[in-house]
Amino acid sequence: MAKKKENVTAAPAPEITADDQIEVFGAREHNLKNLDLQLPKNKLVVITGISGSGKSSLAFDTIYAEGQRRYMESFSAYARQFIGDMERPDVDKITGLSPVISIEQKTTNKNPRSTVGTITEIYDFLRLLYARAGQAYSYNTNKRMTRFSEEEILEHIFKHYPKKKLVILAPLVRGRKGHYRELFEQVRKQGYLKVRVDGEILDLKERMQVDRYKIHDIELVIDRIQVQDDARTRISQSVQKALTMGKGLLFVMDNDTNKVSQYSKQLMCEDTGLSYEEPSPNTFSFNSPYGACPRCKGLGTIYQIDMDTIIPDESASIESGGLKPLGEARDTFTYKQVQQLAKKYKFSLTGPISAIPEKARNVLLFGDENGKLEVDLSFDESSDTTKYSTEFEGVVNTVRRYFNDSSSDHVRAWAESFMALSTCPECNGTRLKKESLFFKIDEKNISELGNMDLDHLLNWFSNIEERLEKKQNAIAKDILKEIRERLGFLLNVGLTYLTLNRPTRTLSGGESQRIRLATQIGSQLMGITYILDEPSIGLHQRDNMQLIDALRNLREMGNTVIVVEHDKDIMLHADHLVDIGPGAGKHGGQIIAQGTPNQILKLNTPTAGYLNGKRAMEIPAERRKGNGNSLELKGATGNNLKNVSVKLPLGTFICVTGVSGSGKSTLINETLYPILSKHAYDSKAVPMPYKSVKGLEHIDKVIEIDQSPIGRTPRSNPATYCGFFTDIRTLFAAVPEAKIRGYNAGRFSFNVKTGRCDVCEGGGMRVIEMNFLPDVYVHCEKCNGRRYNRETLEIRYKGKSISDVLDMTVDEAVEFFQAVPWIHRKIKTLQDVGLGYITLGQSAVTLSGGEAQRVKLATELSKKDTGKTIYILDEPTTGLHFQDIVLLLKVLNKLVDRGNTVLVIEHNLDVIKMADHIVDLGPEGGAGGGTILCTGTPEQVSTCKDSHTARFLKKELGI
């Protein structure tokens, strides 16, 4: 012990021992330049640096990949032969690494059945709660349903029928047709003497039967007895037998009044006799056939015929294609049927559809159930015509049949173009069958709880015990504890405005990441290394401290938390900060600074400059007023919007702000964008409800640039997405050697058999399916990731093969193609948006959300704009360092200077303060938001008293 103490005191500075740190030696993955690094364990470590400097290469492709590989190696040799070997990251050694869990942005589930409730498992606990403690109500009378145990039935009989003569009956048939000869014979042989048929007690006789064509109720007489204490045992046995014969149901008839009472071991409505099955957790699951709505199969939406797409123009004639699914007049069987209909119902095929009588129109659309049509058919010109008698099913029914029954994707897609998604009329979007919605706790069904904002839901659960019965409280005690804890974790990461029924595919990358973060906190694991990728995405400054507290909470449990982040607040609250740079791509991959935030602030690095205020983005001297035109949207009421009206000046840089969940995406992405898209491209997108819109005539093009991946396989890359790879292939096909060999542009495509590697089929990577883990991509052993076969790679342009060109960074390609203007111009736009460090053939699956968005931005920049274009961007600063934001703003301002309008949804104050016009929503998220608090220049908005954004903007502007 003394020796150990002596070593510590001899150190010149407080040094972390080997057991307390993660050590990385010789990391060379991607652009990392032989990095050596020590990270303290059980601390909050933030890795920052400009985009493309190597942050993700260090955190995910080195530390996480090594952790995952070690986990796979812990499997037996037998299991590993099915999984395959994982490639070791390019690193000499990593020591001190505990089990690793990564929480990335890119893993949002797109399955329509996945909701916030299902991925956090809160909905599973709710299902259990309703199955065990829910109270059933009849959907006929809305009265509480009852059920009895055998003891309760016995007590009920003695309490309500003292000294009375009773007939105990077991129902065998309820409301069904048949003669039931075999049933009567069967019970007669069992020794029973009487039955009650349709309210009349009859003796059982040989060959007894009833009218097979009438509906009957048949009960078996189990016993006739007077209720007395000494007959208790006999009555108990009769009740048991009646429940067995009646499958859990028995009737008791007063012999004097003939009044019948029902008793059921199952849930039953006393007034109507309606009974429910015993509820189980599956009864409340929309992913199970036992709980899902039978009409929409638990999706909440169904495809229904959209009559506006069937008849887009009432003034057009059928012959000219006015009936869209039918098309223009041609020699087909269906068209001949329509011609016969026109003769039969006396309407014209050349006149406007609006002139067709209503009866004929209904037959045309929905078919004629009664009438047959005589259709003349000849199979070739020489043969005689043959008359066929046929029924016409109607254009609408034909489309519906193709959609439901066709095995061809092409035919289904054609039919789908005449349909629109609408809320299921049977379950009204609740996804559950009717019975499931009539189990209630404190007057609320499970769907109503699923639609509450999470903060209101926790509030509802906070004192629920006071509103439950004693038996319910005993059952629900542990379930309620779990639900409250999990809801609390979600609120702690700033997700107060979400609902449990919110589909996960509608969540932003940051929201889904924070949900997984809350789930991990809830799992209470210790000794884990967590690696997070920008968890602050989509989070307002007001909620940043909640997120920082959640990260600290993970750390306090005894975990190491490594965060790749650009957010100023998170950097300043870190225990250890690592700055990677100095540039992007091959110019990065080095550690330029590391230490505590206070140590970093004293340094002279770009990151430190922005953190300590020595560097800042200059506020424009004057704000643009626009081109005098405006776009005005009135009465938007989608989701939580409260009759919002907004006026947007065109020809300006507009920023939409507000706390998370205040309604920004609903207003812009789900209301305004579909309106503009329908106007510019006649798209089928359906906007959220609104009253009116003015100023559409000033816009002829709308472009939405979101953060969805540019592709989901390694085949997709920036060169193919931006479209200049076709030009590069044409250039290679024009090389003299390629002409001699007869190669065309297709030879240089990695999607065409002739030129690509035959093992990986041009992917450069092979996919190893991991079954219960994400798929792993490994380099193809034949082409070593070069995608092409040897013959194709022999063709060279300026000494480079097609594979070499794909491996070039954008910066290198801009120089290389300097002499080819049509290619150079398109690649230059990638450089202009700050993506000079990515390679032309970089797999789309390795691009971050922010990088994918900027590739899309570059693609749009390379096209000719009209000066009447509106660009809509959702959080374009995702994944961007302070320096990169300067580049992005230059590009966006260039678009505005050409007369276009740029509309950005953003939380980043560096972007907000540069806007010409701000629209601020709030004041809170969810039900507490949905109103416009203020609009105007940043200076005007900063004076708004109710706005959280104004508070932070005021500091940023130095007002």
N, C-alpha and C positions, 0 to 999 in steps of 0.2 A: 504493500500500500504506500509506504514511504517513498519508494522509488517512483511510483506513478505520480505522486504529488510533486516530487522534485522536477520531473519532466515538464509538468504544466507550468510551474513557476519560472522555468528557464526560458520559456517561449517569449519572444519579443512582444507579441500581441496575443490577446485571448484567442487561442486556436481551437478549432473544433476537432475532437478526436475522431479516429477512423470509424468508430461505431455510430457517430452522430452525423455522418454526412454521406451523400451519394457522390462517388467519384467517377468521373468520365475521363478516360484516357484515349487520345488519338481518334476523335470522332471525325470521319471524313464523308459522311453520308451527304449526297447531293453537293452543295457548294461549301460545306464546312471544311475549314482548312486545318486539319489535324488538331482539333480543339482538345485542351485539357481543362477540366472544370470541376470544382468542388461546390456542391449545393448542400446547405444545412438541412438535416432531417427534422421532421415535426415542426416545420416553419412554413409561412406563406411566402413562396418564392414567385416573383414576377419576371418573366422573360419578355423583353421588349426590343424594339429596333425597327428600322424601316421595312416596308413590305418587300419580301423576297430576300431578306438578309440571312435567313437560315433559322429563324425561331422555331418554325414547325418541324424543320429537319432535325433539330436538336431534341425538342420535346417529344414529338410523336414518332418520327422515323428512326430515332436512335434510342432514347430512353424507354418509350412505350413499346417499340418493336422488340427490344431486347427482353423486356419483362414478359411480353406475350410469348416469345420464343422459349423462355425458361419454363413458362407454364406448360407449353406443349411438350417439352422434354420430360416433364414429370409424369407423362402418360406412359403406360407400358409399351413395350416394343410392338405388341399385338395391335394396340389401338393406333399407334403411330403409322402402321403400314396402310391404314385406311385414310389417314389424314394427309400423309406426305410430310416432308420436312419443310420447315419454315426457314427462309434464308436469314442468315445472321446479318444484322446491320453492320455497315462498314465502320467498325470501332475496335480499338485494340482491347479494351477492358472496361467493364463497369462494375464497381463494387458498392456494397451497401444498399443495393436496390431491393426494396420490399415489393410484395405483390402490387401490380399496377392496374388501375382502372382509368380509362380515358372517357371524358365527356366532351364529345365533339359537336360541331354545329350540323354536320352533314347527314346525321342519322335519323332525321325526322321520318316517322312512318306515314306513308301515303295511302295506307289502307283506309277506305271510307268507314270501316267498322271500328277503327281505333279512335278513342276519345281521351281527353285529359283524365277522366275517371278511371278508364281501364289501364292506362300506363302507370298511374300512380297507385293503383290497386285500391283506391278509396271506394270505387264503385263495387268492388268485390265485397268489401265490408258492409256496404249499404244493402247489397243483395241478401247477405246473411242476416242482417238486422231485420229486413222486411219479411224474410222467410220464417224467422223464429218469433218475432215480436209484433209483426204487422197485424192489424185488425181488418177482417174481410167485410166488405159491404156489397150488397146486391146491386148489379148494374141495371136491374129492372126497377127496383123501388128505392135504391140508395139507402136502405135500412141495414143495420148491422146484422151480419149473418151469425148463426149460432151453430155450435157443435156440442155433442154430449158424449161423455164416457159412459160405460155400462152402469157404473155406480150413480152417476148424475141422473141417468134415465130412471133408474129405480127410485131414487129420492124424489124425483119430479112426479112420478106416478103416485107414490104414497102421499105426497103433499097435496096434489090437485084432484085426485080421485079417491078419497077415503070412503070405504064401505061400498064403492060402486062396482057394478058388474062391467067388466071390460072384455073386449075381443082384441087379442094381440095378433097383428097381421104382418107378414113379410112380403113386400112388393116383389113380384117376379117379372111382370111385364108392365111397362109404362108407355102408353100412347103409341102402340105399334099394331100393324095389321097381321093377321094370320089365324089359322084354326087351332093351333097349339094342342093338337091331339096327343103328341108324344110327351109334352110337358105335363099334361093332366095325368097321363098313365104313369109317368115317372114318380110324381109325388104321391099318387095313390098307392103305388107299390112300397113307398117308404112308410106307409101307415097313416098318412093324413086323411081326414074325413071330409073336410069342407074347404071351399075356396070362395073368395069374394070376386065376382066378375062384374065390372062396370057398376059397382056400388051395391050389388045384390049377392047375399050369401047363398051358395048352392052346395048341395051334396056332391062329392066326387063319385062318378059312376064309370063303369067300363065304357070304352069308346066315346068318351065325352069330348065334344069339340064345340068351337064357337064360329061365328060367321067370319070367314077368312078375309072378306073385303071391307070389313069395318075396323075402325081403330078401337083397341081394347086396353083397359087397365085390369090387371089380374093380380090379386094378393092371395097368399096362402094363409089360412087360419091356423096359427100355431097353437093358440090356447084360448079358452073362454073361462074367465075366473073372476071371483069377487076379491077386491083389495082388502086383505086383512093381515094382521101381523103374523099369524101362524102360517100364512101362505107365501111369506117373503121368499123362502128358498125356491119354491116352485115358480114364482113370478120371475125371479132372477134367472133361472134356467131357461124359461120361455123367452125372456129378453135376449139372452145370449144366442139361442137358436134362431130367433127372428133376425137378429143382426147378421148372423152367418148366412142364412138363406137369402136375405135381402141385400147382401153385399154392403153392409154398413148402414142400412136404412130400415127403419121399422115404423109401422103405423099403429096407433092405439085408438080403438073406436069405443065410445061410450055406448053401451048396449041399449040404454033408454032413449038417448037423443040422436043416436047415429052420427054424432059429431066426431070427426077424425082429427087426431093430432099427429104431426110427423116428428120423428126423432132421428137424427143422423150423427154417425161418428165422424162424417165429413162435414165441411162447412156448407151450410144450407140456409136458403132464404125461407122463412116460415110462411110468408105470404104467397110466393109463387112456386115454391118447391125447387128453385134453381140451386144447384150445388156446384162447388168448386173442388178441384182436386187438392190434396194436401200440398201446400206450397213448399217448394225447395228453392235454394239459391238460383237454380236454372230458370225458375218461373219468371225471374226478373232480369234475365240476360237477353239482350237483343241479338246475341251471337249464338243463341241456342234455339232449336226448333220448339222447345217447350215454353219459351218466353217471347220469341220474336213475333211481330205482327205478320199474319199469314199473307197479307197483300204485298207488302214491300220487302218481306224477308228480313226485317230488322234494320233496313237502311234509312227509313224515314222519308225517302223520296222515291218516286216512280216516274218512268217515262210515259208521257201522255201525248196524244196527237196534238200538234200545234196547227190549228186551222189557218193561221196566217201564212204558214209555209206551204200548205196544201194549195190554197188559192191566194197567191201574193197580190194579184191585181184583178179586182172584180170586173174591170172594163175589158180585159182581154177575153178572147174566145177560146173554146176548148181546142179548136183546130190549130191555133197559133201557140199552144202550150200553156194556156191559162190554168189548166189543172196540172200542177207541177209534176206529181208522180207519174202521170200518164204521158207527159212530154208532148211533142208536136205530132200532128197527124202522120201515121205510118201504117203499113200493112201488118198488123199484129192481131192475135185472137182477141185480146182485151179491147183493142180499139174497135174491132168489128162488133163486140158486145155493146159498146157505147153507141155506135151508129144505130144498132137495133133499138136501144133505149130511146134514142132521139126520135125514131119513127113512132115508137109505141106511145111516148108521152108528149109528142109533138113539140119539141124544142129544137132550136138551130145550133149546129156545131160551129157556125161561123159568126154568130152574134155574141154579144158580151155575156159573160157568166151571170151577171147581175139580173139579166132578163129571163133566166130559166125559172119556171114556176117552182114554188117551194117543195111540192110533192116530188117532182122530178129530180130536184136538187138532192133531196134526202135519199132517194133511191140511188142516184149517181154516187153519193158519198158513202152511204151505209148499207146499200144492197136492198134487194126486193125479196122478202121472205116468201111471198105468196106466188109471184108470177114467174113463169119460165120464159126464156128467150129463145127464138129460133135463129140460129146463126148459120149463114152460108159459108162453107169453106171449100176451097179447091187447093190441092196440094201441089199441083204444077199447072202450067198454062193449058196443056193438052187434055187434062182430066176434067170430068164433069164436077160441078159443085155439089157438095153434100150438105144436107140440112142437119144441124145438131141442136138438140134441145138442151139448154144449159141454164144454170142459175147464176146471176151476177152478184158477187159478194160485196161489191162496193169498194171504191178506191181506198177509203180509210181502213176498212177491214183487211184489204190486201197488204197495205203498209204494215199494219199491226201483226199480220201473220208472218210476213218476212222477218220482222224484228224478233218475234218470239221463237220462231221455229227454224230459221235458216241456220245452216252450219257454216256458211261462208261469211268470213269477216267483212268482205267487200259488200255483200248484199245487206248485212246487218248495219254497216256504216251508212249505206244509202238510205235505209229505212229510218235510221236514227236522225238523219238530217231533217226529217219531217216531224220530229218529236222534240219535246222540251221537258226538262226535269221539273217536276212539281211536287209539292208536299203530298204525302200519301193521305188520301181522304179518309181512310179507315182508322189510322192511328193518329192523324193530325201531326205527324212528324215526331211523335214520342217513341217510335220504333217498337213499342211493346204491344202484345195482344190485350184485348179489352179486360180480361179477368185480372191481369197483372196490375192494371192501373186502378183497380178497386180494392187493393190492399193499402191501408193508410196507417200512418203514425201521426198523431196530433193533427188530423184532418188533411194531411199532405201525402200524396203518392210519391213513388220513387222518382218519377219523371219531373215532378215539380221541384224536388230537391236538386235534381241534376241541372235544372235551368237557373238556379240561384247563383248570383255572384259568390265567390268563395268567402269573402268577408261576411256577407249576410248569412251564408250557410253555417259558418262557424258560430255566428251570433245565435242562430236558431238552435244549434246543438248545445250551446253553453249552459242552458238551464232546462234542458229537455226532461230531466228526471222529475221535475215538479209537475210536468204535464202527462206523465205516464202512470199506468196502474202499477201496483206493487209487483205483480207477476212479471210484467214487461220489464221493470227495472232490474229484477233479479236476472233475467235472461240477457239483457242488453248491456250489463255493466262493463264487461271487458271489450265488447265491440265498440261502444261509445268512446272508450279511452283511446283505442287505436285510431278511430276516425278523427277525433279532436287533435291528436298529435300530428297526424299526417296533414291535416288542413293547416295547422299552425306552421309547419315547415314550408308549405307553399306560400303562405302569407309573408313569411320571413324573407323570401327572395323576391318580394314585390309583385306577386301574381294575384293580387286581391280581386282584379276585374274579370278573371277567367271564370268559366262555369265548367262543371264536370262533364257536361254533354258536348263541349266544344270539340269538334273533330281535330285530331292532331295535324292533319294536312294543312289546316289554316293557320298554324302557329308559325311565328318567325323562328329563325335559327336560335336566337337568344332565348326566346320563351321556352322552346323545347329543351334547351340546355339547362335552363334554370329549374325546369320541372325535374329533370334527371338529377340535378344537384340536390333538390329537396328530397328526392327518393333516397339518395345515398346518405343524406344526413339522417333520414328516418331508419336506415338499415343499421345504424350505430356500429359500423365496423371500426376496428382499430388497426394501426400498423400498416395502413395502405398508402401507396403513393398515388394521389389523384392528379390527373393532368387535364386541365380545362382549356378550351379554345375560345377566347373572347366571350366570357359569360355576360358582359355588360351590354351586348348588342340589344338594341330596342328598349333600353332602360333609361328612364329620365334621371337627370342629376339628383332629383329629390329622393329617388329610391336607391341611389348608389350605396348609401350607408347600410341599408338592409342587406344588400348583396355582400358587402364587405364583412358584415357581422356573420352571415351564413358561412362564408369561407373561413373566417376565424373559428367558428363553431366546429367545422371539420377538423381544423388544426388542433383545437383544444382536446378533441377526442383521442389525440395521439396519432394523427395522420400527417403526411407530407403533402402539401398542396402546391402544385406547380401550375401557374397560370400564364398563358400566352396572351398578352393584353396591351392595348394602347391607351386605355383610359387613365387620365391624370390622377383621379382620386384613388383608384386601386393601386397604382404605382406608388403613390405617397404613403399608403397604409401597409405596404409590404414589409416583411421582415428582411428580405434580401432581394435585391434588384440586379438583373443581368441585362446588359445592353449589348446587342449583337449588331455588327455593321462592318465597315462604315457605309458601304453601299449595298446594292441589291445584286442578286445573282453571283457572278464570278467576282464582283467587287466587294462581296460581303463574306460571311462565314467566319468572322473573327470576333473575339470578345473585346470590345473597346472600353467597357467599364463594368465593374460589379462591386457590390457592397450594400450598405444600408441606404435608404433613400436620402438621408442627410449627407452621407458621403458623396453620393452621386450629384446632388445639387451643387456641390462646390466645384465640380469638374467643368471643363470647357468642351462638352460634346453636344451634338445637335439635340439629343433627347434632353440633356440637362438644361440646355438653353431654353427649350419650350416649357420645362417644368419650373425653372426659377424665374421665368418672365423676361429673360434677356433677349429672347427671340419671340416674336409675335407676328400674327398675320395682320397686315395693315388694313384698317377699316377704310372702305372707299370714301373719297372726298364728298361725292354726291351720289344719291340713289337714282336709278333710272325711273322715269315717270311712265314708260311704256309707249306704245304706238297710238294711244288714244282709244283703242278698242278694248272691250272687256268681255269676259265670259261670266254669265250670271246663272247660278243654280239656286232654285227656290224650293223650300219645303221638303228637304231630305229627311226621311224618318227611318232609315234602315238601322237594324240592331239597336244601339242605344242613342242614336241621334234624335234630338228633340226639335223637330221641325226647323232644321238648320237651313239658312239661306246665306250664300257667300258670293261675293263679286271679285273676280280675279282679273287684274290688269294684264293684258297680253303684251308680249314683247319685253317681259321682265323676268327676273330671277325670283321665284316665289318659294317660300319655305313654309311648310305646314308643321306646326309644333304642338306640344301638349304632352301630359304625362301618359305613361303606357296604359292603353285601354280607354283613352278618352274619345276615340271615334275617328282618328285620323285615317286609318286604312279603310274603314267603312265609307267615309266621305269621298276619298280620292280613288282608291283601288276598286271599290265595289259599287260605287254610284257614278262618279264622274267618268272614270275610264271606260266602262261599258257604254255610256251615252256617247262619248266621243268616238269609240271604236265602231259603234253602229252607224254613226253619221259618216265617218270617213271610209269605212270598208264594208258597211252593211253586215257586220258580224252578228252572230246569234247570241252574244253575251247579254244576259238579262240584268239590268241595273237594279239596285235596291230601290224601294219606293221613293218617289220625289214628285213634286207638283209640276214644275216647268223649268226650262232652260233657254237662255237667250245668248246670242252671239256665236252660234255654231258656224255661221257663214264665214267667220274670220279664220276658221281652222280647216285645213285640207288633209292633215296627216297627224296621227298620234302614235307615239312610240313609248311603250312601257318597258323599262329596263329594270328587271327584278334580280334577285339573287339565286334563282333556281339554277341548278347545274347546267352547263352547256351541253352535257352528254352524260350518260350513265355507264359507259364502258370505256376501256382504255383506247378504243379505236377513235373516239372523238377527241379532237384537239383544237387549239386556237387556229391553226392553218386551215383546217376543213371548215370550222365554224364561220370564220371571217370570209371564206370564199376564195382566198388567193392561192390555195394549194392547186386548184385547177389550172391557174395561169403558170405555176411553177412546173406542173407536169407537162403542159404544152411546150414550155421552154426546153425541158429535157428531151422531149420527142423531136425537137428541131435540131438537136446536136447531130453532126454528120455521122458519127458511129451508130446512133440510134436509127437514123434513116437507112444506113446500109443494112442493118439487121431487120429493118421493117417494123420497128417498135412504134406504136402510137401512144397517145397520152394515157390510154387505159393501162398500158404495161406498167406505168409508174404509180398506179393506184394500189394501195395495200388491201383493197376490197375486191380485187379482180384476181382470179386464179393464176393467170399466166405469169405475173411478175412477183407475186408475194411468196413468202416462206410457206411451204406446205405443211409444216408441223403446227405453228401457231396461227396459221391462216391470216397472216398480216397483222396480228394483234401485238406482236413483239413480246407478249406476256402469255403465260398459261394460267388459267384459273384453277385453284385448288379449292374445292367445296369443303367447307369446314363443318357442315351440318348445323350444329348448335352455336357456332361462332361465325363472325363475318367471313366472307370468302377472302382467300389470300391470293395475290397475284405474284407469280415468280417469272424470271426471265426465261424465254424460250431457249432450250439448250442447243438448238441447231443454228439459229440466226443470231443468238445472243442479244436479242432485243432490237435487231436492226430491221425487222419486218419483211425484208425482201430476199429473194433468192440471189445466188452468186451472179448470174448473168445480168440481172437488172442493175446490180451494184457496180458492174464494170463500166456502165455509162456515166461519164463525168462531165460536169459543166464547170469550167474554171477550176478544175482539179478536185471538185467535190461531187460525191455521189448523192442521190436523192435522200438517202438515209442521213448523210452528213448535214444536208440542208435542214432536215427535221430536227437534228440535234443542236442546231445553231440557236443562240439566244436572239431575241428580237433586235437587240443593239447590234449584234454581229450581222444579222440578215439585212438590216438597213444599209450597212456599209457594202455588203456583198452584192446587193441588187441595185446599187446606186445608178447603174447604167440601164436599168430596165424600169422606166418610169411607171408603167401601169401596175407593176408588182410593188415597187418601192413606195408608192403613195399609200397603198393599203397597209403595208407593214409599218409605215411611219406612224399611222394613227395609233397602233398598239403602243409605240414608244411614247407618243404624246400623252397617253393616259397613265403613264408611269409603269408600264409592264415591260420595260426593256430587258428585264432579267429573266423572264420565262422563255422556254424554248418553243420553237414553232410547233414541234410535235409532242409537247408535254401533255400527258394524259389528262382528260377532263376530270377524272375522278380525284386527281391530286390538287386541283385548283380550289382555293378557298371560296367562300360565297362572295367576298368582296372582289376577288380576282375575276371570277366568272362574270360578275356584273360589269367590270371594266372591259372585259373582252367584248361583251354585248355593246357597250358604249362605243368602243372603237369601231365595231362593225357598222353601227349607225353613222358614226362620223365619216366613215369612208364613202357613204352614199351621198348623193346630192340632196341637200335640204331645200325646202321651198320658201323659207322665210315665214311660212304660216304653220310651221310644225310645233306641236307641243310635246315635250319630253317629260315623262313621269318617272322619277327615280325614288325607290324606297330604301332609305338609309345607305346611300352610296359610300359613306365613310367607313363601312364595316371593313376591318382588316387593314386600315390605313394609318400609317404613322403621321405625325404632324407635318413632316416634309411632303408626304404624298398627298395630303389634303390640299396643300398649296397648288400642286400640279393639277389635281382634279378640278379645283375652282377655276383655274386658268382655262381648262377645256370647256367647262360649263359656261363661263362668261363669253368664250369665243362663240358658242352657239347662240347666246342671247344677243350678242353684238350683230349677228347676221339677221336679226329680226324675229328669231324664234322665241318660244316661251319655255322656260325650264321650271318644272314644278317638283320640288323635293320634299319628301317626308323625312324629318331629321331631328335628332336629339343633340347632335354635336354643336356646341356653342360657337366653334370656329366657323362653321358653315352658316349658322343662324345669323350671326352678326354681319355677314357679308351679303345677306339677301336684300333685294329691293323692296319686297313686300312680305309680311309675315301674317299667317292666319293661325291664331292660337286657340286650341280647343281645351276644354276642361269643365270644371276645375279639377275633378278627380277622374278615376278610371271607372269603367263599367256603368252601373246605373247612376253614379254620381257625376258622370261626364256627359258628353253629347251636346254641349252648347258652345257657341263661339264666344270666347271671352273678349277678344280684341283683334283688330286687324290694323295694318299700317306698316310704316318703316320700323326697323329695330328700335330706334330712339322713341317712337310713339308707343310701341308695345311695352317697352321697359317701364313705363309709368303705370301700367295696369295693376291695380291693387289685388285683384282676386287670382292672378295668374302665378303659378309656380315658376313657369319659364321666365317671366319678367324679373323675378327676384334674382335668378342666376345671370340673366342677360345684363342686368344693370351693373353687376360687378365686372362682367367681361368688357362692357363698353366704357367702364371707368366713370360712370355717371354718379 
